């Protein structure tokens, strides 16, 4: 997903530019799209997105040299992890920014050693996630399934 690869997430907001950090950004954006697909009654399309994401994860792990025996186990763990992230992000969007910031801190910055993100980065990402959810709600199901899918600008983008 192109939006999850925006360098500003990594360079300005401190999300680790690593395999884990990139997975977390993909998971966040997939969550946002899945949430709207389900809300608009597009459960089949949501399942297709989920399946495509994990088929890609499987292929990526193999390209990175993971052995055949370990790939299935790793992909299964990633899928289970996504369910936890979905629950945390749903609670965050339904709650206040403190709840959302806690979910973002735990997931996006979970592999960061040291102090982690500053308050400004978390605040900007909370605004971004809420804006993205609102923008996706305004898009119709065909737009959500096509290349016309739109996300807001990432705070701090040039």
N, C-alpha and C positions, 0 to 999 in steps of 0.2 A: 504494500500500500504506500503510495507516493507520499501522502501527507505525513505518515509516521517517520519518514526519512528526512523531513525538513531539518537542516543543520542547526537551526536556531534552538531546537529542543535540547541539543547537546552542547552547543557552544555558549548560549546565553543562560539557559535554565538549568544546566548542570546535570542533565540526565546522562548517565554513563554511556559513552560511545563505545559500546561493547556488544557482544552477542546478547547478553542479558538485557542491557538497556534498550537495544533495538527491538527485542521480543516484547518488552514491556510497552513500548510505544505502539507497536502493532496491536497488541492485546487491547490497549486503551481505545484505539480507533475502531477496531473490530467490535468492541463492546458498544460503542456509540452507534454504529450502523445496525448491529443486531437488535439493539433496544428499539430503534425506530421500525425496523422490519417487523418485529413481533407486534409492536403497537398498531401497525397498519394492516395486520392480518396476513402478512407475508411470511408465515412460518416456514414454508418450503424453501423460499429464497434465503431465509436466515440459516436453515440447515445446509444449503448449498455453500454459503459463505463459510460457515464453520468447517465443513468438509474440505473446501478448497484451501483454507488457511492451514489445516493440519496435514494435508497432502504436500503442501509447499514446505512445511516444517520438516516433514519426513525427508523430502528430497534435499533440503538444505543440510540437514544433519549428515546424510550420506555423502554429500559433496565435501563436507568438512572432515570426512574420514571416519565417522562413527561406524562401528561394525554392525552388520545386519542384526545380530542378536540383541544389541542394545538400543537400536533405533525405536522399535515398537514400544519398549518400556519407557523411553524418554518422551516420545510423542504422547503416550497415555498420561504421563505425569504432567506434561504441559497442558493437555486438555483439561485435566482435573484442576490444575492451577487456574486456568481461565475461568472455570465456574466460580472459584473463590473470588477472583477479581471482579467478575460480573456482580456478585452479591455485594462486595464492598463498594463498587462504583454506583450501583443502584441506590444503596443506603446513603452514599455521599451526595448524589444528586437530589435525593428526597429530603436530605437534612440540610444543615447549615454548612458554611465554608470550612469550619473546623473539622467536621466529619469527612468532607471531601478531601481536604488537605491531608488528613491522617491516612486516608486510603492511597492518595498519590504518593505521599512520603514513603509509606510501607512498600508499595509496589515499584514505583519508578526509581526510587533511590535505595532500595533494599540491599544492593551490593556495594554501596558507597561506604568506604571506611572513613572515619573522621566525622566532622560535624554535620555533613549532609547539606541539603539545600537551605538557602536563606528564606526568610519569610516572603520577600518580594517575589522570588521564583515560584513559590507555592501559591501565592496569591494570584500571580499572572496565569498560572496553569489552571487554577480553579475557575477563573473568569473564562479562559479558553474552553474548558470542558463544558461549562454551562452554555456558552455561546454556540459551541458545536452542536450540543444536544438540541438547542432551540432551532438552529439553522436546519438540522436534519429533520426535525419535526415538520418544518415548513415545506419540505420536499416531498413530492409524490413518490409512490413505490417505483414507477418506471425510472425516475431519476436516481433512485437509490440503487438500482440494478445496472445502471449504465455508466459510461465514462463521464457523465455530467454531474456526478456526485460532487457536492460542494462542501467545503469546510471553511471556517473563518480564517483570517490571517492569524498567524501565531504571534503573540505579543513579543516585541523586540525584533521582528522581521524588518529587514531593510526596506 
